[in-house]
Amino acid sequence: MLHLFLFLPLAAALLLTMLPKNLKGTVAVGAALVNLALGVLLWTQGGAPLTSTPWIGSLGVTYTVEMTGPSLLLALVTSFMVVVSLVYTLRAVEQNGTMVTSVLAMTTGLLGIFAARDLVLFYVMFEFALIPALVMLAVYGEANRMGALVKFAAYTLFGSLLMLISIIGVKYLGGSPTFALQDLLAHPVRGAAQTWLFLGFLAAMAVKLPLFPLHAWLPDFHEQNHPSGVADAMGTLYKVGGYGLFVFALPLFPQAAETLRPLLMGLAAFTALYGAWIAFQQTNWKRLLAYAGLSHMGLVGLGLFSLNPIAETGGLYLLAFQNVYTGALFLAVGMLHARVGNVSTRQGGIMTTAGTLSGLTMALWFASIAVPGLAGFIGEFSVLLGAYQVNPWLAFLGGLSTIAAAAYALTAYQHTYWQVRPEGTIKVADLRGSELAVLAVPLAVAIFFGVYSLPALHLIQPYVQPAVTALGGGS
Amino acid sequence: MNSALQIPDVALAPMLPLLITLAGAIFATLAFKLERRVTAIFSIAALALSGFSMLTLWNENLTSFGGGLRADNFALSFGLVILIGAVVALLVSLDSTRGASLHFPEFDALFMYSVTGMLLIAFSGDLIVMLIGLEIMSLAGYVLASLQGTRRSEEGGIKYFLLGSIGSAILIYGIALTFGATGTFAFGAIAQRIAVGGVANTGLLVAGALMMLAGFGFKVALAPFHQWTPDVYGGAPTVVTLFLSTVVKVAAFAGFIRVFGSALPGLQAWSGVAQILVGATLVIGNLGALNQNNFKRMLAYSAVAHTGFLGLALLADPAAGGPALVYYLLAYTFMTAGAVAILAILQPSERGFDVAALRGLYYRDPRLAVILTACLLSLAGLPPLAGFWGKLFVFQAAFQNGYVALVVLAAMMSVVALVYYVRPAALMFMPVTDTSVRPVVARPGVFTNVAIVSCAVGIVLLGVLPGLVMGWLTSRQMWVLALGGG
């Protein structure tokens, strides 16, 4: 069933290319819903155990997949947001055939990333998810998309190729027979080579996470994407860097991670603060969201690099639910664009006529800036709590970003939705039909997991403790 | 002293693939009265038959002429890649030679002789047979490049001829010196003499090896011997460009690894120099391609860049490098042939077109745009397409032999490569906005379509199930027998 869960979206995407236009939307949403149901079914069964078959037997490349714990949580969030994105695509994007096909194809790549337990398979899925993202940007992007596209592709591949060399190195230097994670863990690389290999992995993950100074592709990518925000919502699902660090880089290179811990924590805390600071200066909602995402990912990094169970739990929790509310916020920006024709943060007075849109957007922003009772709070609080036990000063530095987040989010929100609507501008229509669900359902998820975090924590915690113990970290 | 007359060891079975191809060439030479289309289809049939005979020889390890001709798995795997490329080239030629004023049976005759020479290179067991094969291939290639009656084509052809013959001359000197040092032409015997220290003059051998390296450097377009490639590939008729940049290159690499993998593996002197050349090729090829606006020239530089990646496999231990090389060459044949074949039906003239003209192709011809994108992304090495595995295998092979710095350089150059492959790929998906550039439109071509679709299937199939081919190639025995064995 895991294989069906992984490849159903891709199969649906291939099917879509043969269907007539009027059927595409229904089939796509149907496939995404079935996929989500499959995911939930997997969850009720406690996840899918490890299965492995040789792929290129002679070279030790295997098709090894597993879907448990944090992988399952992230996969569920992904397939949930795919449904939300697709519903909005059908409403907001004209000529949406290529878009829905890309979204579905990308889903397989993302789920594959979370399921892969073989490094080469992970790499293949990691890069495969890139292609639909490039297609969406190329077909639906704004005027200056070519620069953004090349930048995005080059940054990503730069990191990935260094990771590929590390993947080759970790198998060869450790003497493992295959690229499967368990074999590699049984044949660890020791000494200085471990640090180099870890840095190779880090390069790829830091681009995707993203971590300063490898983040430069991010704002352009979001700014140039389609105004509907669908491509961006998929882009936020793209933040697999933190996950890759947790599942592959930290277990494979424990000593290197521990040696570099202060440096990496410092870099992550700086990224969090830096992102928030730049976000404060943005006048474009999409760029603002991009930098806000950068800031959040800095916190995720801070949690993961702390090598502390509480902080790692928080990092993964934040990683999972940041997808939900940031994705929804990108769609909310898309709705704003559909109404006023731009995404400037200097609109003024949207609240007066579009109360529901404004209210839902505000609530989602509250989730994003970690107001207690919403999902973001649990993640950020745990990260800071855990990081504090490791390095109080860096935790304090990272913690400043949560204050800064309130500042940038509320300032921009105030400029756009409150204040006075300029004279002579058109009246802004409020949400209608499916738009309401597109924002309200993710918000409901954010509230639910902000109040009742146990189901998600049950998925994360059993995997964090052993991972951290194996690292020799802990508190 | 045995004075009795020695009857040469002539076994027909290992020669069969060569003879079938030669028969095709002779048929094409004699078939002046026939329509070119008929000759070409006959040639394709001959190539298919030759390929079939190769499959029957798999794992047989037959030799002829006392080891001068070897039909081992090594030869067969390179031979099959050559045949695949040749068939694709012929299919494309069926549609495009009329427009390129190449529509006469000499084209097929020269083409088939050239392929015969290539197979001889792949099947060679000593330096002389290899050289004969190389010359048959090259001579036919020079004529093919200048066959079209335009100044550009003639200029390219002359350039190819002059530089190619200099390459050959250096190669022959290298062979002579190697013979002087070891007293034998046979690959296995040379390796054996080096291994046991039975070399008359080491200095002579090193000089010979380096001259052969330079000679092969010309043939495979290794920097700094690559200068002719962009001009010749860019100036030749597009179908000939396809032939030169895929099939000829595969054959030259077959000769390269035959000589350096099986005759000179114990000689360290050449690998140090080769390392520098491969590094230079990676940098020059990729940075050169980055600056091209003409799509055809971009592909020409991309062919140089791929020589650099392929070169990594030459440096590796043959047991790992051999299969990586064959796999990469197969993937390379599919993706480059696919891209050039699409170029052939899109181009308004034999000069190709500007990259900007690709804008919006997706909206005019979605199928073609998607396939060309797959070819370009595969060339860039993105999974799950064939090119990715090629890169992974050569990186792995070179890494295991300790060339880590070179692999890192290759990785960095792959990022550069991505930039020039992604730009045309992305342009195809962008709607046409300004009207200053006239966009390209595909002309119909049934045979070309067959070729393009086969290439696309090859790219995807090799990308999703690389084990299909690698399973055949990676028996260590095969490479040790072929390259180390006497």
Chai-1 contact restraints between the chains, C-beta under 6 A:
chainA,res_idxA,chainB,res_idxB,connection_type,confidence,min_distance_angstrom,max_distance_angstrom,comment,restraint_id
A,I56,B,P466,contact,1.0,0.0,6.0,A-B,restraint_1
A,I56,B,G467,contact,1.0,0.0,6.0,A-B,restraint_2
A,I56,B,M470,contact,1.0,0.0,6.0,A-B,restraint_3
A,S58,B,M470,contact,1.0,0.0,6.0,A-B,restraint_4
A,S58,B,T474,contact,1.0,0.0,6.0,A-B,restraint_5
A,V124,B,P383,contact,1.0,0.0,6.0,A-B,restraint_6
A,V124,B,P384,contact,1.0,0.0,6.0,A-B,restraint_7
A,E127,B,L382,contact,1.0,0.0,6.0,A-B,restraint_8
A,E127,B,P383,contact,1.0,0.0,6.0,A-B,restraint_9
A,F128,B,P383,contact,1.0,0.0,6.0,A-B,restraint_10
A,F128,B,P384,contact,1.0,0.0,6.0,A-B,restraint_11
A,A138,B,A426,contact,1.0,0.0,6.0,A-B,restraint_12
A,A138,B,F429,contact,1.0,0.0,6.0,A-B,restraint_13
A,A138,B,M430,contact,1.0,0.0,6.0,A-B,restraint_14
A,V139,B,F429,contact,1.0,0.0,6.0,A-B,restraint_15
A,L149,B,A426,contact,1.0,0.0,6.0,A-B,restraint_16
A,V150,B,V419,contact,1.0,0.0,6.0,A-B,restraint_17
A,A153,B,L418,contact,1.0,0.0,6.0,A-B,restraint_18
A,A153,B,V422,contact,1.0,0.0,6.0,A-B,restraint_19
A,A154,B,V415,contact,1.0,0.0,6.0,A-B,restraint_20
A,A154,B,L418,contact,1.0,0.0,6.0,A-B,restraint_21
A,A154,B,V419,contact,1.0,0.0,6.0,A-B,restraint_22
A,L157,B,V415,contact,1.0,0.0,6.0,A-B,restraint_23
A,L157,B,L418,contact,1.0,0.0,6.0,A-B,restraint_24
A,F158,B,V415,contact,1.0,0.0,6.0,A-B,restraint_25
A,L161,B,A411,contact,1.0,0.0,6.0,A-B,restraint_26
A,L161,B,S414,contact,1.0,0.0,6.0,A-B,restraint_27
A,I165,B,V407,contact,1.0,0.0,6.0,A-B,restraint_28
A,I165,B,A411,contact,1.0,0.0,6.0,A-B,restraint_29
A,I168,B,F395,contact,1.0,0.0,6.0,A-B,restraint_30
A,I168,B,Q396,contact,1.0,0.0,6.0,A-B,restraint_31
A,I168,B,F399,contact,1.0,0.0,6.0,A-B,restraint_32
A,Y172,B,Q400,contact,1.0,0.0,6.0,A-B,restraint_33
